[in-house]
Amino acid sequence: MTARDTVAEAVVTGVGTVAAPAGTALDEPWFDYRARLGPRGYKYLPDACQYLLAAAKDALTRSGAESAGPAGSGGTSGPAGSAGSAGSVGSAGAAGDGPAALAGFAEERRAAVVGTNSAVAALHADITEVVRAGGINRLSPMLTPFFSVNLVASRLSTEHRLKGFNTTVTSPRVAGLEALHVAARELGAGRGDLVLAGVTEAYDPGHGTAAAEAGSVVLVLRPPADAVRPGGALLRTTLRFVPPAALAHESGRRRAGREVREALEALAAPGRAPELIRVVTDGSAVASAVEAAVRDWSARRVPLSVEAVGARAGALAPMERVAHDLRDGAAGPRTVVAVAGEGNVAFASVDPYGTA
């Protein structure tokens, strides 16, 4: 097992999502970038990049960030429950474009952390096919630079003049929750005033038996020292790693269970036990071990929902659960646990009313 990771905290002021309509074939066109982003400047971006920009725009529009300003600026957030909101979080403030929403924050104090597993998988497949068929000179100069997955998050930073840190994480299945953890940890260390953090995935033509994913979820995060304003939420995250080989031994299984239980204990804010825990599993041996530990910890005190989504070619599903919890108007904290067969385990708790 890895050494214990610390619990990181941040304040959520907005959430934005992009999701395909139910029943949509993800390998077919379903997203209109013109309607979500505008007619110019986005046509040649990879699908995952378009989804990310649209989710970020939505999150900023719904965020109280446009009127809150950095701590100590004297600004106030907008009223909760404004028209057009899908729930409690992100309902504050009037609609506006990204730069206007970020006007109260120095560009050097804005940052981005993005998780993904398959954002440019289709592009990689296209590049391979083009080179095999016609040579390297046939590659598109507009799309080819995105062979580097880091450029997806970089485009987000360019869009909103985020001149602080820019990080991409790609851990299997948990990259979205890991992005939240990295962002919250950096905010807690004083390395920024506002972070756009989330996940974006695009259809992976090589997904095989794993379920393909497409869409994006982005949260607007502020430092944990900020008060949780009406319509906001407190985010708490932590990470663990359970080596699959360790589960072959009784001592390894015991230690894995102990690490998961201790992570849940640390994640629960004093006096704010979660009202629901959702475990998003992939059916692996690691997932079974984590699920058993969560059941043991939550027995007789916290409702538990296990969502065996199976193998997936992305990290979107756990983040969609977090977004749902933020917008659901819950009365107390809810926890999402994401597990990957490779050993990655991520925990995220959102408390819609925080502890302030």
N, C-alpha and C positions, 0 to 999 in steps of 0.2 A: 504494500500500500504506500501511497505517497504521504509525505508529511502533511499535517493538517494545513489547509488553506484558511486564511482569515475570513470572517464575514465582512462583506463590503456593503455599504449603504449609500443610497442616493434618493433624491426626491423626484418622482415622475410628475411632469406637468402636462404631458400630451402624449397621445398614441395615435399612430396612423397605420393603416393596413391596405394592402392590395391583395385580393384573392379572386381566383377564377370562380365564376358562377357554378353552383352545384351541377354536377353532371357534365361539365365541360371537358372535352378531350384536351389535355394540356399540350399535346403536340400540334394543335390547331390554333390559329390566331384567335385571341379572345380579349386582348388588351389594346385599347385605343390611346396611344400616347398623346394624340392631339387633344383629346378631351381632358386628360388628366394633367398634362404638362404644358401644352401649347403647340402651335403648328411648326415652329422653327427651332432648330438646334438639337433635336432629339431623335431624328429619324434613323441615324446610323449607329445609335447606341445599342449594345446588346440588351436582350430582353430583361435580364436580371438588373441591369443598370437602370432601365426605365422604371421597373417596379420599385426599386429602391428610392429613386428620386420622387416618385409619386407618393409613396408612403411617408417619406420625410416631409414633403410639402403638406400633406394632410396632417401630420403630427404637429408641425409648426403652426398651421392655421388654427388647430384646435387647442394649442397650448396657451397657458397663461404667460408664456415667455415674452410675448410681444409687449406686455405692460408691466411685467414683474421687475425686470432689470436685475443686475447683480445684487448680492446681499449688501444691505446698507445704502442702496440707492434711493430708497424711499418710495419705490413704485409699489403698485398693488396689482394683484391679479384680477381678471375679469370675473363676473358672476358665474356661479355654477349653474348648470342646467340650461345654457343658452340654446336657442333653436338650432336644429340641425345636428345636435350632438347625439352620438349613439349610446351614451352612458355618462357616468359621473366624471370620469377622468377625461380631460381633453375637451371639456365643454366650455371652458372659460375663454373670454376674449373674442374680439371681432375677427372675421376672416381677413387675411392679408398675405402678401407674398412672403417668401422665406426671408430675404434680406430685411424687410420691414419688421418682421417678427423678431429678428435677431439684433435690431438696432441698439438695444441697451447693453450689448455685450461686446467687449473688445474682440476684434478678429483673432488676435493671438490667444484668446482665452476660450475660443470655440473649438470643438474637436469632434472626431468621428471614430466609432469602433463598429465594424461590420463583420458579422459571421456568415459563412457560406460553405457549402460542400460542392454545389454544382452550378454556380453562377455562370461559369464560362465553359462548361463541359460540351455544350453544343457547338460553341465556337471552335474549341479544340478539334472536334470531329470534322467540322467544315474545313478547317485549315489543313488537316491531314488529307481530306478528300481532294481539295483543290491542288495541293502540291503533287499528289500522286497522279492526278489527271493531266495537269498542265504546267507544273513547275512553280517555283516560288514567285515568279514574276506575275502570276495571275492572282496573287493575294490582294485583297482590298486594303488600301492604306488607311481607310476609315475604321475598319473593324480589327485589323490584325494587332494593333497595340494592346488590345484587351486580352491577348493571350495570357497576360499577367493578371491574375485575379485581383491584385492590389489596386489596379486602376479603376475597378468598380467603386470602391470606397473613395478613391482619389477624385473621381468625377463628382461625388457628393460634396466633397470639400470645396471643389472649384465652384460648384453651383451656389453654395452658401457662404463662401469666403471663410471657411473653417481653417484657420492658420495655426491651430495648436497641433496636438498629436493626431495621427491618422493611422489606424491599426486595422488589419484584417486577420481574423482567426478562422481556422478551418477544421477544428476538431470534429470528428465524425459525430453526427446526430445532435451534438450539444453546442455547436458553434454559436447559435443565437443567444442562448443563456450565458455562454462564456463571454460573449461580447458585452452583455449587460454587466457581468462581474468585473471585467477589465475596466469598463468605463466608470463604474461606481468606485472601484479601487483608486483610480487616478484622480477622480473628483475629491475623494476623501483625503488624498495626499496633497491637495491644493494645486494640482497641475492644470486646472481649467475651471471655468464658471458654468459651462453648458456643453453637453455632449449629445450628439445624435447617435444612438446605439440601437442595433437591431440585426436583422437577418434578411437576406434576399436569396432566392433560389429560382432557377430557370429549368425548363424541361431538359432532362439528361437523356439523350438518345441511347446511351449505353447503360441504362438503369437495370437491365436484366430482370430478375425476379423481384427486385426492390421496387417499392412504389415511387413513382416520380412525383416531384413537388414543383410548384411554381407560385411565386408571390413574394410578398415582403411585409415585414412588421418593423416599425421604427418607433422608439420611445425618445422623448425629450427628457434628459436627465439634468438635475441640478445638484450642487453639493449637499451632503447630508446635514450640514449646519443650517440650511435654509428651513424655515418653518413650512410644514405641510399645509398649504392653503386649501380652502374649500374647493373641492373638485380635483385635488391632487392625491398622491398616494406615496407611501413610503416603500421603497424597494430594498430588500435584503437578499444577498446572494452568497453562495459559497460553492466550491468545487472539490471533488474527490477523484481519485483514480484507483480502480480495483483491477489489478493484473489478472486476466482470465486464468493464467496458469496457477495462480495461488488458490483458486477455488477447488483444485484437485485434492487439496489437503484440508483436514478438519481445522487445523490451526489457521489456515488462510481464510476459511469460511467464517470462523469466529471473528477474526480481525476485521474482515469486510463488514460483517454485521455491526460490529462495534463502531467502526468509522461512520457508517451511515446513520446510526442512532445518535452519535455525538454531533454530526452535522445538523441533523434536525433539531436537536436540543439547542445548539448554538444559534440556529436560524430563528427560532421562536423568540420574539421580543418579550421582555419581562411583562407578564400579565396579559399577553396577547397571543395565546395559543391559536394556531390556524383553525378556521372553521371547516376547512376542506383541504385534503391533500390529493393531488392527481399525479399518478406515476405514468409517464409515457415510456413504454418499453418496446423492445424490438424482438422479444421472444428468445433472447440469448441466455446463456448460463449466467452471465453477469447480471442481466436484467432480473432473472429469477432470484438471485441472491439479494439484490437491492430491494426488490419487492417484498421479500420475506422480512428483511430488516425494517422496512417502513411499516409493514403490518404489525410487527412486534412493538414498535415505538408508539403507533397510533391506536393500538387496541384499547377499546373501551373509553377513549377520550376524544378522538378526532375522526370524523367520517373520512373514508378512503375510497378513491376511485382509481382503478387500474385500467388504463387504456392501452391495450396491446395493439399498437398500430402496425406492428411487424416491421420488417426491414424497409427502410426508406432511403431514397437517394438525395437526402437533404436534411437540414436542421430546422425546417419551418414549423413542423407540428407543435413542438413545445412552446414556441413563441406565440403561436396562434392561441394557445390556452392562456398564456399570460395576458395577451391583449383582451381576450374574452373576460378574464377576471377583472381587469381594470375597468371595463365598460359595463360590467354586469350590475353595478350598484350594490355590491356585497357589503354586509355590515361589519365584517372583520377580515383579518388576513387570510389569504389563500396561498397555498404552496404548490408549485409545479416541480416535479423531479423528472429529469430526462436521463435516460440510460442508453449507452451504446455497447454493443458486444465487444468492442475493442477495449473497453474498460473505463471509458470516460463517464463520469456522473456529475450532473450539474443540478443545483438547487436554486430556486428563485421564489421568494415570498413577496407578495404585494398586499399592502394594507391600505385600502382606499381612503381611510381617514387618518392614517399614520398614528403617531404617538404624541404629536404636539398638542 
